Amino acid sequence: MQVKINGIETRYVLSNEGGGPWLTFIHQLGGDLSVWDQLAGYFRDNYTVLRYDLRGHGKTAVSGEPFGVADLSRDLAALLDVLGAPTTHLVGMSMGGMIAQQFALDYPSRIDTLTIADTTAGTPPEGRAVWDQRAAAARKDGMASLVPATLSRWLTPDFQAAHPEAVEQIQEVLTHTLPEGYAMACEALRDFDLRGKLGTVRRPTLAVAGRHDTGTPPAATQAIADAIEGAQFELLDAAHLAPIEQSHRFAALLETFLEKPV
């Protein structure tokens, strides 16, 4: 399905066979909603599951002007408005986790629970150049130039060897991400910083990290859990896309977490 959100044609998929509470998944930089296919299938009998493509990703149009993570948070709020969702459980991975944190601060009354995976609360000054380099590489050399290094950060060698079909789909999406969409998102992440603000989050929070994540070390995700009162932290045997690489374990953790009384 397509809908215009804040002037941008946005693709979303809604699975509401169960007609239960809303559960929204937000994908990573260089990904699209398909990365959640398996997990959406797991939860759709008991939840109204929403997935969507971020600006400049998948089949969502590229933004006409620069944007920040706060704009991506507003996109989600507008999408929920259009679909008639007053509140949602929110799950975000990597860049999606940054958007989820921003949304929890911007719209605290609209979030039931917060689940973040393989993410950080902000880019330190020494890390800003990396985002500029990736943005420049996408614009100059295209996405193919970024694929090998990105996949090596995202997935362990063991997973890549054991699940070539899953890797192929993730690689296909990354390769066909629009360079300008990717670059603009890199610049948004470069400027992202919620450190010092997360102590105001009062929603139940689950933070998950991959033990072998070199791009976003587990300590960065654990720091978010430490900043939010009562947050739960879990470490999985995976690299950066821990919810995908350890999908069964992640689904079990998420299912147990969502069933806790709020």
C-alpha positions in Angstrom: 0.0 0.0 0.0 1.1 3.6 -0.7 0.1 6.7 1.2 1.5 10.3 1.1 3.1 11.1 4.4 4.5 14.6 5.0 4.6 15.1 1.2 6.4 11.8 0.5 4.9 8.7 -1.1 5.4 6.0 1.5 5.0 2.3 1.2 3.6 0.3 4.1 2.3 -3.2 4.8 -0.4 -3.9 7.4 -1.1 -7.4 8.7 -4.0 -7.4 11.1 -5.3 -11.0 10.9 -5.4 -11.0 14.7 -6.9 -7.6 15.1 -4.9 -7.1 18.3 -2.7 -4.3 19.6 -0.6 -2.4 17.1 3.0 -3.5 16.7 5.3 -1.4 14.4 8.6 -2.5 13.0 11.2 0.0 11.7 14.0 -1.2 9.5 17.7 -0.4 9.3 19.7 2.0 7.0 19.9 0.5 3.6 17.0 -1.9 4.3 13.3 -2.0 3.7 10.2 -3.5 5.3 11.0 -6.9 3.9 13.7 -7.5 6.5 10.8 -8.0 9.0 8.9 -10.6 6.9 9.6 -13.6 9.2 8.9 -11.7 12.4 5.8 -10.1 11.0 4.5 -13.5 10.2 5.2 -14.7 13.7 3.2 -11.9 15.4 0.4 -11.1 13.0 -2.1 -13.6 14.5 -2.1 -11.7 17.8 -1.2 -8.1 16.8 -1.9 -5.6 14.1 1.5 -5.5 12.6 2.7 -2.5 10.7 5.9 -2.3 8.5 6.9 0.6 6.3 9.8 1.9 4.1 11.6 4.9 5.4 12.3 8.0 3.2 14.4 7.1 0.3 14.3 3.3 1.0 12.4 0.5 -0.6 9.5 1.9 -2.5 9.2 5.1 -0.4 10.2 8.3 -2.3 13.4 10.2 -1.6 13.0 13.4 0.5 13.1 16.6 -1.5 15.2 18.3 1.2 17.6 17.3 4.1 16.0 15.8 7.1 16.8 14.7 10.7 15.8 11.7 12.8 13.1 14.0 14.3 11.5 14.3 10.8 11.5 10.5 10.6 9.8 10.3 13.9 7.1 12.7 12.6 6.7 10.5 9.5 5.8 7.6 11.8 3.4 9.7 13.8 1.7 10.9 10.5 1.5 7.3 9.2 -0.1 6.1 12.5 -2.6 9.0 12.2 -3.6 8.0 8.7 -4.1 4.4 9.7 -6.0 5.2 12.8 -3.5 3.8 15.3 -3.7 5.7 18.6 -0.8 3.9 20.2 1.7 1.1 19.2 4.3 -1.2 20.5 7.4 -0.1 18.7 10.4 -2.2 17.5 13.4 -0.5 15.8 16.7 -2.0 14.5 19.8 0.1 13.9 18.6 3.3 12.3 15.1 2.1 13.2 16.1 2.0 16.8 17.2 5.6 16.7 13.9 6.6 15.2 12.1 4.6 17.9 14.0 6.4 20.6 13.2 9.7 19.1 9.5 8.7 18.8 9.4 7.7 22.5 10.6 11.2 23.4 8.5 13.1 20.9 5.2 11.1 21.4 5.4 9.4 24.8 1.6 8.9 25.0 1.5 7.1 21.7 4.0 4.3 22.6 3.0 1.2 24.5 6.4 -0.4 24.7 9.8 0.3 23.2 12.1 -2.4 21.7 15.4 -1.3 20.2 18.1 -3.5 18.7 21.7 -2.9 17.7 21.5 0.9 18.0 22.9 3.9 19.7 21.6 7.1 21.4 23.9 9.4 19.5 26.9 9.8 17.2 29.9 11.1 19.1 32.0 13.8 17.4 34.7 11.3 16.4 32.1 9.2 14.6 30.5 11.9 12.4 33.1 11.5 9.7 32.1 7.9 9.1 28.6 9.0 8.1 30.0 11.7 5.8 32.2 9.1 4.1 29.4 6.7 3.6 27.1 9.4 2.2 29.9 10.5 -0.2 30.6 6.9 -1.3 26.9 6.3 -2.1 26.6 9.5 -4.2 30.0 9.1 -6.0 30.3 5.3 -6.5 26.8 3.9 -6.0 25.5 1.4 -3.5 27.4 -1.5 -4.9 30.6 0.0 -3.5 29.2 -0.2 0.1 27.8 -3.7 -0.1 30.7 -6.0 0.9 31.8 -4.0 4.0 28.2 -3.5 5.1 27.2 -7.2 4.9 30.4 -8.1 6.8 29.2 -5.8 9.6 25.6 -6.9 9.5 25.8 -10.7 9.5 28.3 -13.2 10.9 30.2 -15.5 8.5 28.4 -18.5 9.9 25.0 -17.0 9.2 26.0 -16.0 5.7 27.1 -19.5 5.0 24.1 -21.2 6.5 21.4 -18.9 5.1 22.4 -17.8 1.6 18.8 -17.0 0.6 18.3 -14.6 3.4 21.6 -12.9 2.7 20.7 -12.6 -1.0 17.5 -10.8 -0.1 19.2 -8.4 2.3 21.9 -7.7 -0.2 19.4 -7.1 -3.0 17.6 -4.5 -1.0 20.8 -2.8 0.0 22.1 -2.7 -3.5 18.9 -1.2 -4.9 18.5 1.4 -2.2 18.6 4.8 -3.9 22.0 6.4 -3.3 20.6 9.8 -2.5 18.1 8.2 0.0 20.9 6.4 1.7 23.2 9.4 1.7 20.5 11.7 3.2 19.8 9.1 5.9 23.5 8.9 6.7 23.6 12.7 7.3 20.5 12.4 9.6 22.3 9.8 11.6 25.5 11.9 11.7 23.6 14.6 13.5 21.6 12.3 15.8 22.1 12.7 19.6 19.7 11.9 22.3 22.3 11.2 25.0 21.3 12.8 28.2 17.6 12.8 27.3 16.6 9.1 27.6 16.2 9.3 31.3 12.8 10.8 30.7 11.5 7.7 28.8 8.9 6.0 31.1 7.7 3.2 28.8 8.7 -0.5 29.3 11.9 -0.9 27.2 13.7 -4.0 25.8 17.2 -3.4 24.4 18.9 -6.2 22.3 22.4 -6.3 20.9 24.5 -8.7 18.9 27.6 -9.9 20.6 29.6 -9.7 17.4 28.4 -6.3 16.2 31.4 -4.3 15.3 29.5 -1.4 13.7 27.5 -0.6 16.8 29.2 -2.3 19.7 26.9 -3.9 22.3 28.0 -1.4 24.9 26.3 1.4 22.9 22.9 -0.4 23.1 23.4 -1.3 26.7 24.1 2.3 27.5 20.5 3.1 26.3 19.1 0.4 28.6 21.1 1.8 31.5 19.7 5.3 30.8 16.0 4.2 30.8 14.7 3.2 34.2 13.7 -0.5 34.4 14.9 -1.3 30.9 15.8 -4.9 30.0 19.0 -5.7 28.1 19.7 -8.9 26.2 22.8 -10.0 24.2 22.4 -12.4 21.3 25.0 -14.5 19.4 24.8 -12.3 16.3 26.3 -9.4 14.4 24.5 -6.1 13.6 21.2 -7.5 12.4 20.6 -9.5 15.6 16.8 -9.7 15.3 17.2 -11.3 11.8 20.2 -13.5 12.5 18.7 -14.8 15.8 15.1 -14.4 14.7 13.7 -17.3 16.8 15.4 -16.1 20.0 14.5 -12.5 19.3 10.8 -13.4 18.7 10.7 -15.3 22.0 12.2 -12.4 23.8 9.8 -9.9 22.2 6.8 -12.2 22.8 7.6 -12.5 26.5 8.3 -8.8 26.8 5.0 -7.7 25.1 3.0 -10.0 27.3 4.1 -8.4 30.5 1.5 -6.1 32.1 2.1 -2.5 31.3 
